[in-house]
């Protein structure tokens, strides 16, 4: 499980962490506007959509160890190119490559292996441990990265030259690349004994597809995922929100997001345990309720509520809900009674739609921010997030009303 946790976070440090924690610097060093970076990251989502679809059946057929290790090594190779600071089109290419390398052979294999580890009665714990552990690793890496980044500017960030910022960011990218490659080696040697349920290599690749498509729980879970993931993707904008929306220093903005990220291991684990006791879908409704409140505060309060303390507090509350949902939405597979042998295919179907925010959130947010200077663009972004949280809450409530059937065949 420790190997799964390490793999599950290390592979996303390059496509996500760099822009989440250092977004203002990325825009300056890469020479991109918020819209251009959003479009480049949308390339990730476009490629990932197809990769989710084909990756699900592959996870039902091949051992997780081989799929995960190869994905990590491919992603690390993309980090070497990212460290050269390619321009707009180069950024589109590298994020498109990340969409393939982090999803096709990786994502469904990771989720299926975690479900196997959790058994019938501990799905909340399994996914809570996975995402909580990933969150702990992410927070540690982010804290180290922000500390090293700040040490690179002894005279202050504003006094630093573009070349100094470029050198500091390059060190961050190289560090993430090394962690990703090393994790691939760890996975290769530690997952040899993982017990998995796989489909015969001679059977059709999409043998379970139509069975999965006829399950109502799959469609409700898809809606829950797309709404929860929309808020998660928007978390990448919080540092820029603090800087451009409220005039907070770049270093303090990075600290706000990093402290928000520290809620992930706590929220995912505690809410996962609560889900095993009270029901996964019920706790999902609670998390969406928290998001509705926190998004409303950022959407409808102005400069008067733009202090460091208020933004930090509401970011922490938002983080609890977002990262709680990340520890819950795949645990719905067991509550929805999806057979284990079909898990990979179900993950592929749910993820194709559920992760479409990879395509549009960064691009839409970038457009709103660039075309509505100051705080207004961010307020419009949070209004959109409020709408998706409401839809997610309705879908999660509908999931609680599904008829109870016999346990899934394992």
VOSERO-342764 format. One line per 5 residues: number of its first residue (from 0); their letters; for each residue z negated, x, y negated of N, C-alpha, C. Coordinates in steps of 0.02 Angstrom, whole numbers, always signed. Layout:
VOSERO-342764
NUM	a	Z,X,Y,Z,X,Y,Z,X,Y  ...;
***
This chain:
VOSERO-342764
0	xxxxx	+0,+41,+60,+0,+0,+0,+0,+43,-63  -35,+99,-60,-35,+145,-117,+35,+171,-131  +72,+185,-77,+141,+208,-86,+184,+154,-118  +174,+91,-98,+212,+36,-127,+196,+28,-201  +132,+35,-217,+110,+31,-288,+144,+85,-329;
5	xxxxx	+141,+147,-304,+171,+203,-341,+246,+193,-350  +279,+173,-295,+351,+163,-299,+369,+106,-346  +329,+51,-343,+343,-9,-382,+339,+2,-457  +302,+52,-479,+299,+65,-551,+340,+125,-571  +339,+177,-531,+375,+239,-550,+449,+226,-561;
10	xxxxx	+479,+181,-522,+551,+171,-527,+571,+137,-593  +524,+103,-625,+540,+68,-688,+518,+105,-750  +490,+165,-743,+468,+202,-802,+527,+221,-847  +582,+241,-817,+639,+263,-857,+675,+205,-892  +693,+151,-856,+728,+97,-891,+684,+55,-938;
15	xxxxx	+617,+55,-926,+573,+10,-964,+522,+46,-1008  +485,+93,-980,+430,+123,-1018,+452,+159,-1081  +508,+194,-1077,+530,+232,-1135,+541,+187,-1195  +573,+130,-1185,+587,+85,-1242,+528,+41,-1258  +484,+27,-1209,+426,-16,-1222,+375,+18,-1267;
20	xxxxx	+360,+81,-1252,+305,+115,-1287,+330,+158,-1345  +394,+174,-1347,+419,+218,-1400,+482,+189,-1432  +486,+124,-1436,+547,+91,-1459,+570,+113,-1529  +525,+115,-1579,+549,+137,-1645,+580,+207,-1643  +550,+253,-1605,+577,+321,-1600,+644,+322,-1562;
25	xxxxx	+648,+282,-1509,+711,+277,-1471,+768,+255,-1517  +756,+205,-1558,+808,+181,-1604,+830,+236,-1651  +782,+275,-1677,+799,+328,-1725,+835,+386,-1691  +809,+409,-1635,+837,+468,-1602,+905,+454,-1570  +911,+396,-1539,+976,+377,-1509,+1026,+354,-1560;
30	xxxxx	+1003,+339,-1621,+1048,+316,-1673,+1074,+246,-1661  +1030,+202,-1637,+1050,+134,-1620,+1013,+83,-1663  +1044,+25,-1673,+1009,-31,-1704,+972,-69,-1649  +928,-114,-1669,+892,-154,-1620,+940,-196,-1578  +993,-221,-1610,+1043,-260,-1574,+1081,-217,-1524;
35	xxxxx	+1101,-156,-1544,+1138,-112,-1499,+1096,-92,-1438  +1032,-77,-1450,+989,-60,-1393,+980,-121,-1348  +974,-179,-1378,+968,-240,-1338,+1029,-253,-1295  +1089,-241,-1323,+1150,-250,-1284,+1154,-198,-1228  +1135,-136,-1243,+1135,-84,-1192,+1089,-103,-1134;
40	xxxxx	+1030,-129,-1151,+983,-150,-1099,+1008,-213,-1063  +1048,-253,-1098,+1077,-312,-1064,+1123,-290,-1008  +1153,-231,-1013,+1195,-206,-959,+1154,-198,-895  +1091,-180,-903,+1045,-176,-846,+1042,-244,-811  +1031,-296,-850,+1023,-362,-821,+1086,-388,-788;
45	xxxxx	+1144,-375,-818,+1207,-398,-790,+1218,-367,-721  +1209,-301,-716,+1218,-267,-652,+1164,-289,-603  +1103,-297,-627,+1047,-315,-583,+1057,-383,-551  +1089,-429,-586,+1099,-496,-558,+1136,-493,-492  +1190,-455,-490,+1227,-447,-428,+1187,-408,-377;
50	xxxxx	+1150,-358,-401,+1111,-316,-356,+1055,-355,-322  +1023,-401,-359,+972,-444,-328,+1002,-485,-271  +1061,-513,-283,+1092,-557,-234,+1107,-521,-169  +1136,-461,-174,+1154,-424,-114,+1094,-385,-86  +1047,-368,-129,+989,-329,-106,+942,-368,-62;
55	xxxxx	+938,-435,-72,+893,-475,-30,+911,-471,+44  +973,-487,+63,+991,-482,+134,+984,-411,+161  +996,-360,+120,+987,-291,+143,+915,-277,+162  +868,-307,+125,+797,-297,+140,+777,-331,+206  +814,-384,+225,+801,-416,+289,+829,-376,+348;
60	xxxxx	+868,-325,+333,+904,-289,+385,+882,-217,+395  +864,-181,+341,+850,-110,+345,+777,-94,+328  +749,-39,+353,+680,-20,+340,+667,-6,+266  +609,-29,+243,+591,-20,+172,+587,+53,+153  +563,+95,+197,+554,+166,+181,+619,+198,+156;
65	xxxxx	+674,+186,+192,+738,+217,+174,+765,+187,+109  +759,+120,+102,+785,+87,+42,+748,+110,-20  +682,+112,-16,+641,+129,-75,+651,+201,-96  +651,+248,-48,+657,+319,-65,+724,+333,-98  +778,+307,-70,+844,+319,-98,+849,+291,-169;
70	xxxxx	+820,+233,-180,+822,+203,-247,+786,+247,-298  +729,+273,-280,+691,+316,-325,+729,+379,-343  +762,+409,-295,+799,+471,-309,+861,+457,-352  +894,+402,-340,+951,+384,-382,+929,+372,-454  +873,+337,-463,+848,+322,-530,+829,+386,-566;
75	xxxxx	+798,+433,-531,+780,+498,-561,+841,+535,-586  +896,+530,-549,+958,+563,-571,+983,+533,-637  +973,+467,-646,+992,+435,-709,+949,+459,-767  +886,+478,-752,+842,+503,-804,+867,+569,-834  +899,+610,-793,+926,+673,-818,+980,+660,-871;
80	xxxxx	+1019,+608,-861,+1071,+591,-910,+1040,+559,-972  +989,+517,-962,+956,+484,-1019,+926,+536,-1066  +903,+593,-1040,+872,+645,-1080,+922,+681,-1125  +986,+668,-1115,+1037,+698,-1159,+1049,+655,-1221  +1015,+597,-1226,+1021,+551,-1283,+1094,+529,-1294;
85	xxxxx	+1122,+494,-1245,+1191,+470,-1254,+1195,+418,-1309  +1254,+410,-1337,+1264,+360,-1389,+1264,+289,-1362  +1292,+244,-1402,+1290,+172,-1385,+1322,+158,-1317  +1383,+183,-1306,+1418,+169,-1244,+1385,+206,-1185  +1361,+266,-1198,+1325,+302,-1147,+1261,+267,-1127;
90	xxxxx	+1227,+238,-1177,+1166,+200,-1162,+1181,+139,-1119  +1237,+106,-1133,+1257,+49,-1092,+1270,+71,-1020  +1302,+129,-1012,+1317,+154,-944,+1253,+170,-906  +1207,+205,-938,+1147,+227,-902,+1102,+168,-886  +1096,+119,-931,+1055,+60,-914,+1090,+17,-862;
95	xxxxx	+1155,+14,-863,+1191,-20,-809,+1179,+14,-742  +1179,+81,-742,+1165,+118,-681,+1094,+104,-657  +1046,+102,-704,+977,+86,-685,+973,+16,-654  +1013,-31,-679,+1014,-98,-650,+1032,-97,-576  +1076,-51,-557,+1095,-44,-487,+1043,-4,-447;
100	xxxxx	+1021,+52,-475,+978,+97,-438,+908,+70,-427  +883,+28,-472,+815,+3,-466,+811,-64,-430  +868,-94,-414,+867,-162,-387,+899,-167,-318  +961,-144,-311,+1000,-158,-250,+963,-140,-186  +937,-80,-181,+903,-58,-121,+827,-63,-126;
105	xxxxx	+803,-82,-184,+731,-75,-197,+691,-140,-199  +710,-186,-243,+664,-239,-263,+645,-285,-205  +693,-312,-169,+678,-358,-114,+638,-322,-60  +655,-259,-48,+618,-220,+3,+545,-212,-16  +531,-200,-81,+463,-193,-104,+423,-258,-96;
110	xxxxx	+453,-314,-117,+418,-379,-114,+407,-401,-43  +457,-390,+1,+449,-410,+71,+396,-368,+105  +395,-303,+92,+344,-260,+123,+274,-281,+101  +267,-302,+38,+202,-324,+13,+181,-389,+46  +228,-435,+55,+211,-497,+89,+189,-484,+161;
115	xxxxx	+221,-438,+195,+202,-420,+263,+130,-393,+264  +113,-353,+215,+46,-324,+210,-7,-378,+198  +10,-431,+161,-39,-481,+141,-56,-533,+194  -13,-542,+244,-27,-592,+295,-23,-663,+267  -52,-711,+303,-47,-781,+284,-96,-800,+228;
120	xxxxx	-157,-773,+230,-210,-798,+186,-226,-753,+126  -192,-696,+120,-210,-650,+66,-150,-631,+23  -107,-680,+9,-48,-666,-31,-67,-651,-103  -115,-688,-130,-138,-674,-198,-165,-604,-204  -205,-584,-154,-232,-517,-154,-177,-465,-148;
125	xxxxx	-129,-477,-103,-75,-429,-91,-35,-415,-155  -12,-469,-187,+28,-460,-247,-15,-441,-307  -78,-462,-306,-124,-440,-358,-137,-365,-355  -147,-340,-293,-157,-268,-284,-93,-231,-303  -35,-257,-283,+28,-224,-300,+37,-219,-375;
130	xxxxx	+34,-276,-409,+48,-274,-481,-11,-245,-520  -72,-256,-496,-129,-225,-529,-126,-149,-523  -110,-125,-462,-102,-53,-453,-45,-25,-493  +10,-62,-495,+67,-40,-537,+46,-38,-611  +7,-88,-630,-16,-89,-700,-62,-32,-716;
135	xxxxx	-106,-14,-669,-151,+42,-680,-111,+107,-687  -62,+116,-643,-19,+175,-648,+20,+176,-712  +46,+117,-732,+84,+112,-794,+41,+129,-854  -20,+103,-854,-65,+116,-911,-84,+190,-915  -96,+221,-857,-113,+292,-856,-54,+333,-882;
140	xxxxx	+6,+318,-856,+65,+356,-879,+79,+344,-953  +70,+281,-975,+81,+265,-1046,+31,+301,-1090  -32,+301,-1069,-84,+334,-1109,-71,+409,-1114  -51,+439,-1058,-34,+510,-1059,+26,+522,-1104  +76,+478,-1097,+136,+486,-1137,+123,+480,-1211;
145	xxxxx	+84,+428,-1231,+68,+418,-1302,+26,+476,-1329  -21,+501,-1287,-62,+558,-1309,-20,+620,-1321  +24,+635,-1272,+68,+694,-1280,+115,+684,-1339  +138,+623,-1348,+184,+608,-1403,+149,+619,-1470  +87,+596,-1476,+51,+604,-1539,+33,+677,-1552;
150	xxxxx	+18,+715,-1498,+2,+786,-1507,+61,+825,-1533  +122,+799,-1522,+182,+833,-1545,+190,+831,-1621  +149,+790,-1654,+155,+782,-1727,+88,+795,-1761  +66,+858,-1763,+0,+874,-1793,-5,+856,-1866  +52,+854,-1902,+52,+837,-1973,+68,+763,-1985;
155	xxxxx	+69,+724,-1932,+84,+653,-1938,+156,+637,-1920  +166,+577,-1894,+232,+556,-1871,+282,+552,-1929  +261,+526,-1986,+306,+516,-2042,+332,+582,-2070  +293,+636,-2062,+313,+700,-2089,+359,+739,-2041  +368,+714,-1981,+407,+750,-1930,+481,+741,-1942;
160	xxxxx	+520,+792,-1923,+592,+788,-1928,+620,+750,-1868  +683,+730,-1874,+717,+696,-1819,+720,+741,-1757  +730,+806,-1768,+734,+853,-1711,+667,+857,-1675  +612,+855,-1712,+546,+856,-1681,+534,+793,-1640  +555,+737,-1668,+548,+674,-1631,+592,+675,-1569;
165	xxxxx	+651,+703,-1575,+697,+707,-1518,+667,+750,-1463  +638,+807,-1481,+608,+852,-1431,+549,+818,-1396  +507,+782,-1434,+449,+748,-1405,+471,+694,-1356  +521,+654,-1376,+545,+600,-1333,+577,+628,-1270  +612,+684,-1277,+644,+715,-1219,+592,+737,-1167;
170	xxxxx	+536,+763,-1191,+482,+782,-1145,+456,+721,-1107  +450,+665,-1141,+427,+604,-1109,+476,+583,-1054  +540,+584,-1069,+591,+564,-1020,+591,+611,-960  +586,+675,-972,+583,+723,-916,+522,+710,-873  +466,+695,-904,+405,+681,-866,+413,+621,-821;
175	xxxxx	+442,+566,-847,+453,+507,-807,+503,+521,-750  +552,+563,-764,+602,+581,-713,+568,+618,-655  +525,+664,-671,+490,+702,-619,+445,+657,-577  +409,+611,-609,+365,+565,-572,+405,+522,-525  +463,+498,-548,+506,+455,-506,+531,+492,-444;
180	xxxxx	+555,+553,-454,+581,+592,-397,+526,+608,-347  +467,+628,-372,+411,+645,-328,+388,+584,-288  +388,+526,-319,+368,+466,-284,+415,+450,-226  +479,+465,-235,+527,+456,-180,+507,+496,-119  +485,+557,-129,+462,+599,-73,+400,+569,-39;
185	xxxxx	+354,+544,-80,+292,+515,-53,+308,+454,-10  +352,+411,-35,+371,+351,+2,+404,+370,+69  +448,+419,+67,+484,+439,+127,+437,+459,+184  +382,+492,+167,+337,+517,+219,+279,+471,+236  +265,+421,+193,+205,+380,+205,+219,+310,+231;
190	xxxxx	+281,+286,+230,+295,+218,+252,+324,+216,+323  +316,+268,+361,+344,+270,+428,+313,+217,+473  +250,+200,+463,+216,+154,+508,+215,+82,+486  +253,+64,+433,+253,-4,+407,+285,-52,+458  +249,-105,+476,+275,-155,+523,+313,-208,+484;
195	xxxxx	+377,-219,+501,+420,-265,+465,+456,-312,+512  +474,-371,+486,+516,-418,+523,+586,-413,+495  +634,-392,+536,+702,-382,+512,+752,-423,+553  +810,-434,+523,+864,-470,+556,+908,-420,+593  +938,-442,+646,+983,-398,+684,+1039,-372,+640;
200	xxxxx	+1055,-308,+648,+1108,-277,+609,+1176,-307,+624  +1182,-343,+681,+1246,-373,+700,+1255,-443,+671  +1202,-473,+644,+1207,-540,+617,+1241,-539,+548  +1270,-597,+527,+1302,-599,+460,+1253,-581,+405  +1277,-548,+352,+1233,-525,+299,+1195,-582,+266;
205	xxxxx	+1228,-640,+257,+1197,-696,+222,+1179,-752,+271  +1153,-733,+330,+1138,-781,+383,+1087,-834,+361  +1041,-817,+316,+988,-864,+296,+1003,-899,+229  +1060,-884,+199,+1072,-905,+130,+1068,-981,+121  +1104,-1019,+162,+1107,-1091,+151,+1041,-1125,+168;
210	xxxxx	+1004,-1096,+216,+937,-1123,+231,+891,-1115,+171  +893,-1058,+140,+851,-1044,+81,+870,-1089,+23  +934,-1100,+13,+957,-1140,-43,+935,-1213,-39  +916,-1237,+20,+896,-1307,+28,+821,-1318,+20  +784,-1266,+4,+711,-1272,-1,+691,-1285,-74;
215	xxxxx	+661,-1343,-90,+643,-1359,-160,+596,-1307,-191  +550,-1280,-152,+503,-1232,-179,+538,-1171,-208  +594,-1152,-179,+632,-1094,-203,+656,-1106,-274  +678,-1167,-289,+705,-1181,-356,+650,-1186,-408  +593,-1215,-389,+536,-1216,-436,+510,-1146,-449;
220	xxxxx	+508,-1105,-396,+485,-1036,-404,+533,-997,-449  +597,-1013,-445,+646,-980,-488,+633,-995,-562  +618,-1059,-577,+603,-1078,-646,+540,-1043,-671  +489,-1042,-628,+427,-1007,-646,+441,-934,-662  +481,-901,-620,+495,-830,-629,+534,-818,-694;
225	xxxxx	+586,-857,-707,+627,-844,-766,+586,-854,-830  +541,-903,-831,+500,-916,-890,+446,-862,-899  +414,-842,-844,+364,-790,-848,+395,-723,-867  +452,-708,-838,+484,-644,-851,+512,-639,-922  +529,-695,-951,+552,-695,-1020,+497,-669,-1066;
230	xxxxx	+436,-693,-1056,+380,-668,-1096,+366,-595,-1082  +372,-576,-1019,+360,-506,-1001,+411,-460,-1035  +475,-479,-1035,+526,-438,-1066,+515,-433,-1141  +491,-487,-1171,+479,-486,-1244,+421,-440,-1262  +379,-423,-1214,+324,-377,-1226,+350,-309,-1251;
235	xxxxx	+412,-293,-1234,+443,-231,-1257,+451,-230,-1333  +449,-289,-1365,+460,-294,-1437,+395,-289,-1477  +338,-286,-1444,+275,-291,-1481,+261,-231,-1526  +282,-171,-1505,+273,-113,-1548,+315,-120,-1611  +377,-142,-1603,+421,-152,-1660,+395,-209,-1704;
240	xxxxx	+366,-260,-1673,+336,-316,-1710,+280,-292,-1756  +238,-247,-1729,+183,-220,-1769,+209,-177,-1827  +261,-138,-1814,+288,-92,-1865,+327,-129,-1919  +377,-167,-1898,+422,-199,-1946,+395,-265,-1972  +358,-300,-1931,+332,-364,-1952,+270,-360,-1994;
245	xxxxx	+228,-307,-1981,+164,-303,-2016,+149,-234,-2046  +198,-188,-2044,+190,-124,-2077,+139,-77,-2045  +126,-85,-1982,+78,-42,-1948,+112,+23,-1927  +75,+78,-1928,+101,+145,-1911,+127,+146,-1839  +179,+187,-1827,+210,+191,-1761,+161,+212,-1706;
250	xxxxx	+117,+259,-1721,+69,+282,-1672,+19,+226,-1656  -5,+190,-1707,-51,+134,-1695,-16,+78,-1656  +49,+67,-1671,+86,+16,-1635,+92,+33,-1561  +105,+97,-1546,+108,+119,-1476,+40,+110,-1443  -14,+122,-1480,-81,+113,-1453,-95,+39,-1437;
255	xxxxx	-71,-6,-1480,-81,-78,-1468,-48,-98,-1402  +14,-78,-1393,+50,-96,-1332,+19,-64,-1271  -3,-2,-1278,-35,+33,-1222,-100,-2,-1202  -141,-22,-1251,-203,-58,-1235,-187,-126,-1204  -134,-158,-1227,-112,-220,-1196,-93,-209,-1124;
260	xxxxx	-60,-153,-1110,-39,-137,-1042,-99,-126,-996  -156,-105,-1024,-215,-94,-983,-244,-159,-955  -223,-216,-981,-245,-280,-953,-213,-294,-886  -158,-261,-873,-119,-276,-813,-157,-267,-747  -188,-209,-735,-223,-201,-670,-280,-251,-662;
265	xxxxx	-316,-266,-716,-373,-311,-713,-349,-383,-703  -301,-405,-744,-277,-474,-741,-243,-489,-675  -200,-444,-652,-163,-457,-590,-210,-463,-530  -259,-419,-526,-304,-420,-468,-351,-480,-471  -383,-493,-528,-431,-548,-533,-396,-615,-523;
270	xxxxx	-339,-625,-556,-303,-688,-549,-274,-696,-479  -256,-640,-447,-232,-643,-378,-287,-667,-331  -348,-641,-340,-405,-662,-299,-422,-736,-313  -419,-755,-376,-432,-826,-393,-379,-871,-363  -317,-847,-359,-263,-886,-330,-275,-899,-256;
275	xxxxx	-301,-849,-219,-316,-859,-148,-370,-912,-139  -414,-919,-188,-469,-968,-184,-449,-1037,-209  -414,-1040,-266,-400,-1105,-298,-327,-1128,-291  -283,-1083,-269,-212,-1101,-263,-170,-1061,-311  -115,-1032,-286,-72,-990,-327,-40,-1030,-383;
280	xxxxx	-13,-1089,-366,+22,-1129,-416,-25,-1153,-471  -88,-1169,-453,-136,-1192,-504,-153,-1136,-554  -162,-1075,-529,-176,-1020,-574,-115,-1002,-616  -55,-1015,-589,+6,-1005,-627,+8,-1051,-687  -12,-1114,-678,-16,-1161,-733,-64,-1136,-787;
285	xxxxx	-122,-1109,-766,-171,-1083,-813,-142,-1026,-855  -106,-981,-823,-76,-924,-859,-25,-947,-910  +16,-995,-892,+64,-1021,-941,+29,-1055,-999  -28,-1088,-985,-66,-1118,-1040,-91,-1066,-1089  -113,-1009,-1064,-135,-955,-1109,-76,-930,-1150;
290	xxxxx	-18,-923,-1119,+41,-900,-1155,+61,-948,-1211  +55,-1012,-1198,+72,-1062,-1249,+29,-1051,-1311  -35,-1038,-1301,-80,-1026,-1358,-64,-960,-1393  -56,-906,-1355,-46,-841,-1386,+21,-836,-1422  +74,-864,-1393,+139,-864,-1427,+137,-906,-1491;
295	xxxxx	+100,-961,-1489,+95,-1003,-1548,+61,-966,-1606  +10,-926,-1590,-24,-888,-1642,+22,-839,-1677  +63,-803,-1638,+109,-756,-1669,+167,-791,-1703  +186,-850,-1678,+244,-886,-1707,+227,-919,-1773  +167,-944,-1781,+151,-986,-1838,+99,-958,-1885;
300	xxxxx	+77,-896,-1875,+34,-863,-1924,+74,-810,-1960  +59,-800,-2023,+98,-753,-2064,+63,-687,-2075  +76,-656,-2132,+49,-590,-2148,-27,-590,-2150  -57,-646,-2166,-130,-648,-2171,-164,-633,-2104  -128,-644,-2049,-156,-631,-1983,-123,-570,-1952;
305	xxxxx	-101,-524,-1994,-64,-466,-1970,-104,-402,-1968  -170,-407,-1963,-211,-347,-1960,-205,-314,-1891  -223,-250,-1888,-222,-214,-1825,-265,-249,-1773  -324,-273,-1793,-372,-304,-1746,-345,-369,-1718  -314,-411,-1761,-288,-475,-1737,-229,-464,-1690;
310	xxxxx	-183,-420,-1710,-125,-408,-1667,-147,-379,-1600  -195,-333,-1601,-220,-304,-1539,-252,-358,-1495  -295,-400,-1525,-330,-451,-1486,-281,-500,-1454  -232,-523,-1493,-185,-572,-1465,-137,-539,-1415  -122,-475,-1425,-82,-439,-1377,-119,-433,-1310;
315	xxxxx	-183,-420,-1313,-224,-416,-1252,-225,-483,-1216  -234,-538,-1253,-234,-605,-1223,-166,-619,-1191  -113,-603,-1228,-46,-612,-1200,-36,-571,-1137  -60,-509,-1138,-55,-466,-1080,-89,-495,-1019  -148,-525,-1028,-184,-556,-973,-141,-609,-939;
320	xxxxx	-109,-651,-979,-68,-705,-951,-4,-678,-919  +30,-633,-954,+93,-605,-929,+82,-568,-863  +32,-524,-862,+22,-483,-803,-13,-522,-747  -50,-575,-766,-76,-620,-715,-19,-654,-679  +31,-677,-717,+89,-709,-686,+128,-662,-641;
325	xxxxx	+131,-599,-661,+167,-550,-619,+132,-540,-552  +68,-552,-550,+32,-547,-487,+33,-612,-447  +64,-664,-474,+63,-730,-443,+131,-755,-419  +185,-743,-459,+245,-782,-445,+278,-767,-378  +270,-708,-350,+298,-697,-283,+250,-720,-228;
330	xxxxx	+186,-728,-244,+139,-757,-196,+156,-830,-182  +196,-861,-224,+217,-930,-212,+260,-937,-149  +289,-882,-124,+328,-886,-62,+287,-914,-5  +226,-891,+3,+183,-913,+58,+161,-985,+47  +142,-1002,-15,+122,-1071,-30,+180,-1119,-20;
335	xxxxx	+241,-1095,-34,+301,-1136,-24,+326,-1135,+47  +292,-1098,+92,+307,-1095,+163,+377,-1069,+179  +397,-1016,+145,+461,-983,+159,+451,-938,+220  +489,-947,+274,+482,-904,+333,+489,-830,+315  +447,-788,+345,+447,-717,+329,+515,-684,+342;
340	xxxxx	+548,-704,+396,+613,-674,+413,+666,-688,+360  +655,-740,+318,+702,-757,+265,+679,-731,+197  +625,-695,+195,+596,-675,+131,+644,-635,+88  +679,-587,+118,+726,-546,+79,+779,-589,+46  +809,-634,+85,+861,-678,+58,+832,-723,+3;
345	xxxxx	+772,-750,+15,+740,-793,-36,+726,-753,-100  +703,-692,-93,+691,-649,-151,+756,-639,-189  +811,-628,-153,+875,-618,-186,+897,-679,-225  +890,-738,-195,+910,-801,-228,+867,-813,-290  +800,-807,-282,+755,-819,-338,+767,-768,-394;
350	xxxxx	+778,-706,-376,+784,-653,-425,+848,-654,-464  +903,-677,-434,+967,-679,-470,+960,-718,-534  +926,-776,-530,+915,-816,-590,+851,-795,-626  +800,-782,-587,+734,-768,-616,+732,-708,-661  +774,-658,-647,+775,-598,-688,+832,-595,-738;
355	xxxxx	+864,-653,-751,+915,-654,-804,+888,-636,-873  +822,-641,-886,+797,-616,-951,+814,-543,-963  +827,-503,-910,+851,-435,-919,+916,-434,-958  +955,-488,-953,+1020,-491,-987,+1012,-511,-1059  +971,-562,-1073,+974,-593,-1139,+914,-580,-1185;
360	xxxxx	+855,-565,-1158,+796,-561,-1202,+802,-506,-1254  +818,-445,-1232,+823,-389,-1279,+878,-401,-1330  +935,-428,-1307,+992,-440,-1352,+976,-495,-1402  +947,-550,-1379,+930,-605,-1425,+876,-584,-1474  +825,-549,-1448,+771,-525,-1492,+799,-477,-1545;
365	xxxxx	+842,-431,-1523,+872,-384,-1570,+913,-420,-1624  +950,-471,-1604,+990,-510,-1653,+945,-545,-1703  +892,-577,-1679,+846,-612,-1724,+811,-564,-1772  +792,-506,-1746,+757,-456,-1787,+803,-427,-1840  +865,-409,-1820,+911,-378,-1867,+936,-427,-1921;
370	xxxxx	+941,-491,-1904,+969,-540,-1950,+916,-579,-1988  +853,-566,-1974,+798,-599,-2011,+746,-545,-2026  +757,-507,-2080,+715,-449,-2094,+641,-467,-2100  +600,-417,-2084,+527,-426,-2091,+498,-468,-2035  +450,-508,-2052,+412,-547,-2003,+451,-606,-1975;
375	xxxxx	+498,-634,-2014,+532,-696,-1996,+567,-692,-1929  +603,-637,-1917,+639,-630,-1854,+593,-632,-1794  +535,-600,-1800,+487,-599,-1745,+456,-669,-1735  +445,-705,-1790,+418,-773,-1783,+467,-817,-1745  +532,-810,-1759,+582,-849,-1722,+583,-829,-1649;
380	xxxxx	+574,-765,-1635,+571,-742,-1566,+512,-775,-1529  +454,-777,-1561,+395,-807,-1529,+401,-882,-1521  +439,-915,-1565,+452,-986,-1555,+493,-998,-1492  +543,-954,-1480,+582,-959,-1418,+538,-947,-1357  +494,-899,-1361,+448,-884,-1306,+401,-943,-1292;
385	xxxxx	+380,-976,-1344,+337,-1035,-1337,+373,-1089,-1297  +437,-1099,-1312,+476,-1149,-1275,+481,-1134,-1201  +494,-1070,-1184,+500,-1052,-1113,+433,-1058,-1077  +377,-1043,-1112,+311,-1050,-1082,+296,-1123,-1065  +317,-1169,-1108,+308,-1240,-1095,+347,-1262,-1033;
390	xxxxx	+409,-1238,-1027,+450,-1255,-968,+419,-1226,-905  +394,-1164,-909,+362,-1133,-851,+301,-1171,-829  +261,-1195,-876,+201,-1234,-859,+220,-1298,-822  +273,-1330,-843,+295,-1392,-810,+318,-1377,-739  +356,-1323,-729,+379,-1306,-662,+322,-1287,-616;
395	xxxxx	+273,-1250,-642,+215,-1231,-602,+174,-1292,-582  +167,-1339,-628,+131,-1401,-612,+168,-1440,-558  +235,-1442,-562,+274,-1476,-511,+265,-1443,-443  +257,-1377,-442,+245,-1340,-380,+180,-1363,-348  +129,-1377,-389,+65,-1400,-361,+71,-1467,-327;
400	xxxxx	+123,-1505,-344,+133,-1573,-317,+177,-1574,-255  +202,-1516,-234,+244,-1515,-174,+204,-1536,-114  +235,-1572,-67,+200,-1593,-6,+179,-1533,+35  +120,-1536,+65,+95,-1482,+106,+124,-1488,+176  +150,-1432,+202,+180,-1432,+268,+147,-1377,+309;
405	xxxxx	+169,-1370,+370,+140,-1320,+415,+153,-1250,+389  +109,-1201,+407,+118,-1132,+384,+187,-1105,+402  +212,-1059,+361,+277,-1029,+372,+278,-990,+437  +336,-991,+470,+345,-950,+530,+349,-878,+511  +308,-836,+544,+306,-766,+526,+337,-723,+581;
***
